[in-house]
């Protein structure tokens, strides 16, 4: 317990990025947050804004002066504060830790009911206050095939509320927000690690007719929360990460986040993932063994290591793949005619692992288990239902079904999809109870089947957040596979996700000599190769194979489409790219990404884009550069993730034919490296390897 008669200050975090806690007479507040001044600097309003949380319950609402700090401890780069409210009936423990190398600050809050009776919780969120000023917020819109689309906007009046939609944690927005005052060269980025529905609210607030301060509240959604917390029970709030915003730009904060995640959240991740072929873009759910054999032969020839059968293999009743989700029996009159294991043996005989698609959380109206145990399900939209994982028997059933498929087909890879909204939570817990069980189930499955890669997907990226990534081996970025759209969506994703966990596909189809090249006859034109223009084959667009491959390579690399239709010249290019990927995939898995050009909207095809992947020591980087619809054939790209004192060998991988050169890190970061791409929609890949330090 503490009762201080004088104000004390406690500091965590590196110089220049300090978080400063002030305590006095049962109050604890922030005067700095990751180097940014908070409202606690203003002595006139510090008592009003000092609370670090907002808690609304059946016992009352508590914020500002209603929270009393009864215990606190500060130890190097960590802090712990215990708040009490309602005369000790409720306790909120807030634990903070700062990574000294990246400056990323973690905050974890736990609310405990000490009242001796059940208390209903309506809201429990972290709260931060900042001084008056012209504040701007960077936030991301996120919809199907339009994920991670960010813009800056001013906080003028009212509030800016970010939230997800019925359990799809990156539908409607992403759990990420950046903040800066005007055009300041500093700021903050906030990341919520969802445990169900989440919410970020930014609003301006006046005190006694005074100036407008900025208040940020974030954590679990409060829209429909009415959670009953039993006597003695605790509720863990979502973890919040806060990081400085160098130069006031979200892109400059990204590599620090990636390094932090690599050291902590993803420290136990697989060191690398295999090259995968997925059947979806061959002919979607129409699965025919002769065609699949042709794709298997082509995938093997390119160097693929896993062959995954996507939706369409299951459901013996009438209906399409979408309607029959939840009935995980093989089709007997289509697809493999009940003999999918025979095809799985063919895949393994060819030297590849066999994989399968499944959507465990959605159950169609005809799923037999819904008829047998209707009490296990929570009805949703369009006749679908989700399984109630808070029922032990339902939990055991679903875990058993996933394990049955893994064991029956000896799966090397399982793609776990999520194509609907979970709906409203009848327990009033904003799906926090459901998600606690879902992620526990995934962890148990992965522990039981360590040889199987589990891929996350949610209509592409509709549940691609840091919590989801921590419970799978990698996550699919987006359902659009247009290379340019993937490039732009990937840029936005890198602000909040590490590059090594992002799965991207290279999707191609050869259409022969069907499109004449300008100045040439059709007979003299090369065979054309197309990629989908979005998530379907119509419309399609012709692509340069090297450009499309360079978009998919920096991450977890996969193929789909009609590989068997590609001309031999294209296949030879792709074999080369797969060999390059195998050489570098362990590096990419743990790399940090420097966005050397800022993220742009998905539909923006102008300019150039460049991303540098680097290791923690600054010894090696991979540079990926893309010329889009830009009139200039040369751009000088300045790198960032290098040691200025080290000498580097710079070796262009793509385009070929350029000799290695030697430069210091200082030269490459100050003067840059010139990239020449004579044609639009072409790409360059450069290996930058440090050999020794100078001086």
N, C-alpha and C positions, 0 to 999 in steps of 0.2 A: 504494500500500500504506500502511496505517497501523498503528501500534502505539502506542496512547496509554497513558501511565502514569496519567493522571488522567481522571476521568469528564468527558465533554463533552456538552453538550446542543445540539440543533439543532431549530429550530422551523419548521414550514410551516403555512400556514393563518391565517385572521383571528383576532384577539383574541377570546377566549371560545369559539373552536372550534379551538383549536390542536392540532396533532399534534406531539408532542415525542419526538424520537429521542435516546436516550442511547447513548453508545459508550465502551467502556473495554476495553483489552487484548483486542482481537479479538472483542468482543461488541458487538452492537447490539440494543437493545430499546426498547420504547415505554413512556413514563411517562404519556402522554396520547394518546388517539385521538379526534380531532374534539371535543376538550374533555372527554371522559370519562376518568376515571382508570383506568389499566390496572394489572395485577399488578406491573409494573415499578416502581411506587412503593414497594413493600415490599422493603427492602434484603435481608431474610432469604431471599426466594424469587426475587428478580430473576434470579440465575444459572440457576435451574431453569426459569423461564418465559420467558426472554429470547428464545428462538428464534421467528422469525416464520413458520415453515413446518414441515410434517411431510413427510418424503420417505422412502418405503420402496422398496428396490430389491434386486436380487440381490446387491449389494455390502453390504447391511445397511440398517437403519433409522436415520434421522437426524432428531433433533429436540432441543429444549432445548440442551444443551451440546455436541452433536456437530456443530453448524454453526459455522463460523468465518468472520467477516466479514473479507475481505482488502482490500476497496476500499469506499469510500463517498464520496459527494459530496452536498452540500446547496446548493441555489441558489434562494433566494427561496421560491417555492411548489412546488418539486419536490425529490425526493430519489432517489438511486440507491444501492443496496447490492448488493455481490457477495459471496455466501456460497460457501464451499468445504466439501466433505465427502469422506470416504473418501480422505484424503491428496491432495486435488486432483483425484480422478478425476471428480467431478461438481461442477458449478457451478450456482448458482441466482442469477440476476440479478433483483432486485426494483426496479421503477421506480414511484415514487409521484408524483402531481401533485395539487394542490389548486386548485380554482376559488375565487378570492378573493371573488367576488360571491355565490356560492350556498353555499359551504362544502362542496360535494361533493368527496370524496377518491377518486381513482382509483388502483388498484393493479394492476400487470401484472407477472407473473412468467414467466421463461423458464428452463427446465432444460436444461443442455447436458452432453453426455457427452464428457469429456476423457480417458477411460481408454484409448483405443486398441482397445477391444473392445466388442461389443454388450452392453448392460446392460438387464436386464428391469426395468421400472418397475411397481410395484404401487400406489403412492400418491404423489401430489404435491399438497399442499393448503396454502393459507394458514392460519395459526394465530394466534389472539389470546387473551390471558388477562386476566381481570378479577378484582378483589379479592373476598373473601368477602362474601356478602350474600344478600338474598332476591330473586333474579332472576326476572323474568317475560319470556316470549317471545311475540311476536305472529307468527303464521304463517298461511298461507292453504291451506285445502283447495281442490282444483281438479279437478272431474270434468265429464263432458259435461253441458252445460246447468246446471252448478253451479260455474262458475269463480269464482275470487277470493273465496272465503268465509273470512274471517279471524276469529280469536279470540285472546285473551290466555290463556296458561296458565303456571303456575308450574313452574320447573325445580327439582323437589324431590329426586329421586333418579334414578340411571341417566342416560339421555340422551334428547334429542329429536332425531330424525333426519328431515330433509326430503330428498326425492329425487324424481326423475321416473321414468317407466316406459318403458323400451325405446325411447328416442328421442323420445317425445312429451313435450316439455320442460316443459309445464305440465299434465300429467296426473298426478294424485296429489298435487301441490303446486306452488307457484310458486317460482321461484328468488329468494326475497325473505324477509327475516326482520327483525323489529325487536326491540330489547332494551332493558329498563330495569330499574332496581333498585326493587322494590316499586312504590309509586305516585309515584315521583320525577317531577319536572317536566323531566326531560331523559332522554336515552338515545341509541341509535344505530339506524340502519337499514342493512342490508346487502343489496346486489343482486349476484347472479351473472349475468354475461352468458354464457349457455351456449355451449359448443363441442362439444356432445354430451351424454351423460348427466352430470348434476351432482348435488352432494350438499352439504348443510349439516348439521353435527352440533354440538349444544350439550350439554355435559355438565359435571358438577361433579367436581372432582378434588382430592384431598388430598395434601399433601406431608409426609412423615414424621409421620403421625398428627396433622397440624395441621388447621386450618380448611379448609373446602371452597371452593376457588376455582372460578370459571367459565371454561371453555375453549370457544372457538368455532373449529371447523375447517370450511373450505368451499372448493369448487372442483370439479374433475372427480370424478365418482363413483369410489369405490375398491372397489365391490362386486365387480366382475368385471374390474378392470383388471389386465392382464398384458402391457403394451406393450413391445415390443423397441425400444430406442433405439440406433441404430447409432453407431459411433465417429464423433465429430465432429458428430453431429446434435443438433438442439435441439427442444424441445417447448414451445410457447406455452400457458400455462395460461389459463383463462378470466379475463377482466378482472373485477375486483370493484370496485363502487362502495360507498362508505361515506359516510353523511351524518348530521349531528346530528338529533336528534328533539326539536324545540321543544315545550315543555310535556309532554314524554313521550308525545306523540300521533302516530301514523303519519300521520294526515291533515294535520298541520301541516308535515310535511316534504315533502309532495307537490309544491307549487308550486316549491320550490327544485330538485327533481329535474327537473321539466318545463323550467324555464329552462336548466338545465345541458344537458339533452338537445337542446334547440333550438339551442344555441350550438355543440354539438360533434357528437354522434352523428347528428343529423338536419339538420345545417346545409345540406346539399345537396338536401334533400327538395323535391318539387314545391311551388310556392307555394299551389296549390289543386287540388282534384280535382273532376271533374264529378259532377252528380247522376245516379245510376244506377238503372235498373230492372232487376231480375233475375227470371227466369221461375219460380223454384223453387216459391214458395208459390201460384202460380196453380193448377197441378194436378201439382206435383212433376215426375217424369220423363215424364209423359204430355204430349208436345208435339204440338199440332195447329195447322197454319198458320192456319186461319180464326180460332181463338181468340187466337192470338198477334198477329194483325193488329189485333184489337180492343184488346188490351193496348197495342200499339204506338201506336195512335191516342190512347188514354187517357193513356199516359205522355208523349207529345208535348204533349198539352193541359195537363198539369200542369207542364211545364217540364223534364222529364228530358232529359239530354244524351247518355246512353249506354243501349243496350238489350242486356242480356246474356242469352244462352241458357245455362241451367244444364244439369246432367246429363240424359242421355237422348237426345242427338243422335248418338251414336257406337255402334260395335260391330255389325257386320252379322250376327253369329252369334246363336244363341239365348241368352237370358239377360237379366237386368235390368241396370240401369245400374251397379250395384255390382260384379256379376260380370265385366262386360266392360271394366273399367278396364285400360288398357294397349293396347287396340286402338282407335286413334284414327282409324279410317276411319268415314265417315258411315254411318248406317243407310240401307238402301235400300228397306226394306219398312215403315217407320214414320217418325215424326217428319217430316223434310223429304223423304223418299224420294230421298235422294241429291242434292237440289237446295238445300242450305242456302245456297249462295252467292247464289241468286236472292233468298232472303229477306233476306240481308245487304244486297243492293242496295236492297231496299225500305226497310230501316231507314235506310240512308244517304240515300235519296231523301227520306225524311221529315225529314231534318236531324239525325239522331242518329248517333252512332258505334255500331258493332256490336261486341259482345263475346261471349266464349265461356268456358265452364268446362272445366277439365282437372285431372286428378290425376296428375302425372307420375311420382310415386315408387312407385305401387302397380300391380302387373301381375297380372291374373287368370290362371287356368290356361289359358284359351283364347287368350291374346294370341299372335299369330303369331311375334313376335320371341322369345318364350320357347322356341318349338319350334326356331327357326333357330339361336339362340345360348344354349343353356341354361347355358353357362359364364359368362354375364354376370350371373347372378342368384343372390341369396341367398334360399333358401326361408324362408317365414314361416308364420304360422298360417292355417288354413282354406284352404289351397291357394294363397294369394297369395304373391308374392315381391317383394323390392325389387331394384332394379338396382344393381349394384356400380359406383359412380361412381369408384372408385379404379382401375378398368380404363380406360385411355384410349379404347379403341374403344367401350365402353359409354357413357362420358361423351359422346363425340362423337355417338353415336346419339341420346341423349336431348336434347341441345342442338339437334340437327337437327330432331327431331320438334316441339319447341316452336316453333322458328323457322318450320317449314313451316306450322303452323297460323296463326301470326301473319301470314305473308305471303299464304297462300292466301285467307284471309277478311278480310284488311286490318283486323286487330283493333285497335280503339281501347282495349279492356280485356280482360284475361285474368284470370279467377279461378283461382288455383292452390290446390287443396285437398289434404288429407292425412288420410285416413280410416282409418289402421291403425297398428299399432306396428311399428317397424323390426326388432324382435327383437334377439337377442343378437349381439354383435359378435365374429365369429370371429378378428379380428386382436388382440383383447384391449385395444383402444384406447378402449373405451366410446363408440364411434361418433364419435370426434373426427376421424378421417380421412375418414369419410363426410361429415360436416357441412362440413368444410373444402372438399370438392369441390362439395357441393350449393350452398353460398353463392357459391363462385366461378362456378358455372354460372349462377346467377341474376344475378350482376353482369354477366357477359358478355352474357346475353340482354337485360338492360335497356340496356346500352350499345349493343347492336346494333339495338334497337328503341326508341329514346327517345320515339317518339310514342305508345307503348302503355302504359297503366296496368296494373301488375301488382299484383293484390290477393292477400294471404296469407289462408289459411283452414286450419283443421285440426279438422274436425268442430266448427267454431266456433272456440273459443279454446284447443285442446289443444296448440298450439305457439305461443302468443302471448307471446313474451319480447322483450327489447330487441334481442337479436341478430337474431331473425327480422324484427323491424320495420325494422332498418337495411338489410335486403336486399329490401324490397318498398315499394310506395308507400303502403300502408295495410293494416290487418289486420282481419278480421271478428271481432267481439267474442265472440259466442256463438250457438249454434244455436237457443236459445229466443228467440222474438220477442214473447213476452208483454211489454207495455210495463213493467209493474211489475217483473218479473224482470230485464229488461234494465237498468232504472234501478238496481237493487240490485247487479247484477253489474258494471255500469259504475263505481259508486262504489268497489268494491274494486279494480278495475283501475287507477283513477287513482292509487293509492298507488305504483304501479311503472311506469306507462305514461303517455305524454303524450296529452292529449285529441285533438290534431289528427291522430293516426295511427289512431284507433279508428273502424272502420266499423260503423254500425248501420243497420238497416232499419226502415222503417215499413210494416207488413204489415196490410192491411185487406181486408175483403170486405163488400159490401152485401147484406143479406138481406131487404130490403123491409120492409113492415109485417107482420112475423111475431111481434113481441113487444109486447104492450100495455103502455103506460106507466101507472103507478099513477094511479088516478082517471080514466083515459080509456079509451074503447073502442078496439079495434084499429083501426077506421077513422079515428079521430081521433089516433092515435099517430103519431109521426114514424117514418120508415124507420130501421131498426136497422143499425148497423155493428159488425162483430165483428173481433176479432184472435185469432190462435191463443193458446191457454192455455199452450203450451210450444213445442216444435219441430214440432208437428203441428196440424191444424185441430180435432182432437178431443182435449180439450175446447176450445171457443171461449168467448170472453167479450165482452160488449158493451163498447165503449170510447167515450170522448169523443175526437173527432178532434183537437182542439187539445192535449189531454193527451198522446195518443200521439205527435203530431208533436213536442211539446216534449221528449220523451224522446230521440227520434232526432236532433234538430237539432244538438246540441252535439258535433260530430265530423265524420266523413265521412258524408254523408246519402245514403240509398238507399231505394228502394221495392221491395216485392214484393207478391204477392197478386193479387186480382182488381180492378184499378182501374176496369175497364169497368163493374163492377156498382155503383159508388158513385153516390149521388144527386148532382145538380148542386150543391146547397148544400155538400156535403162537398168536392166538387172545387174549388169556389171557395175554400174555406178552405185547401185544400192548395196551390193556386196562390199564394196569399198567403204561405204559409210557405216555399215554394220561392224566391219572390222575396226574402224576408228572408234566407234562407240564402245566396243568391248575393251579397247585399250584404255579408255578414259572414264568408264562408267563409275568405277569406285571413287574417282576424283570428283565427278559431277555429283555423286550421291551426298558428299559431305561439303560441297562448295558453298560459298556465299556469292550472291549475285549483286553486281554493281550495275544499275540501270544508267548507262552512259547517255541515253536520250530519255526524256520523260515519257511516261505512259500516255497514250492517246486513245481516243474513242475507237471502238471496234470498226466503224465504217470509214475511218480516216486512212486513206491509202497514200497520203502525201509523205514526202521527206524520206529520211533514213531512220533506221532503228539500230541500236547497238546495246549488247549486254555482255558484260565480262564476268566470268565465273572464276573465283580465286580461292586459294587455300588460306588457312589461318595464318601461316607464316609469311605470306607474300612471296613465296618462292616460285609459284607456278600459276598461270592464268590461261584460260581459254577465252578467246574473243570471238563473238558471233555478231556479224554485221549484215544488215539487210538494206538493199536499195529498193525502195518502193517506186511510186510514180513521181520521180524527181528528175529534173533536167540535168543536174550535175553528175558527172561520171566519177568524180573523186571526192572523198571526204577524209578529213584528217580527224582521227578518233583519239581522244586523250583518255588514257587508262587511269585507273584509280587504285586497284588493289595490289600495288607493287611496293617493294622496298626501294626507296630512292638511292640507296648506297650499293645495291646489288647490280651486277651485270647480267643481262638476259640475252638468250638466243631467241630470236623471233623467227618462227618458221611458219609460213603460210601453208595450210593444208588445202584450203579451197579459196580461190581457183588454184590449180596446179601450175607448176612451171616457174615459180619464184624461188630464188635462192634465200637461205637463211641469212639474217643479219644480226649484228650484236649492238645492243644499246643499253644504257643504264636505265634503271627505273625512273630516275629523275627526268631523263630525256623523254621517255615514253609517256610520263604523266604531264610534263610541262609542254612539250612540243607535239606529242601525239604520234600516231602511226598512220600514214596515208593508205587508204583503201580505194582501189580503182575497180569499178564494175561497169564495163562499157554499156550493158543493157539494163533496162528496168526489170524489177522483180528477179534480181539475182542476189546471191549471198556470198559472204566470205567467212572462213573460219581460220583463226590464227592461233598457233600454240606459242606461248611465251614462257620460257623456262629459265629460271635463274640458276646461274652456275657458281657465282662467288660474290662476296661482298667486297667493295672497294674501300679501302681506308679503315 
